[in-house]
Amino acid sequence: MTENEIIESAELDKRRDQRSSLKAKHAQSLTKLMGTRSDLRGVHALADHLDDAVRWTA
């Protein structure tokens, strides 16, 4: 691998880690919100789906 490819690979790894972290934070925040605000259920299908998916894996 060239030096440029090594740098690009490291940058991609860093971005993958950041993306994973953001996904986890988003799911956690959404689940917390849906738990405290039951009136939001049914407002957005994707939010409902994610909330259900997280609850089923717990």
JOGIHU-V985865 format. One line per field, one symbol per residue. ss: DSSP state (h for helix, s for strand, l for the rest). psi: psi as a letter, one per 40 degrees, with the letter a starting at -180 (. if undefined). A space follows every 10 residues. Layout:
ss=???
psi=???
//
This chain:
ss=llhhhhhhhh hhhhhhhhhh hhhhhhhhhh hhhhhhlhhh llllhhhhhh hhhhhhhl
psi=iidddddddd dddddddddd dddddddddd ddddddgeee hedhdddddd dddddde.
//
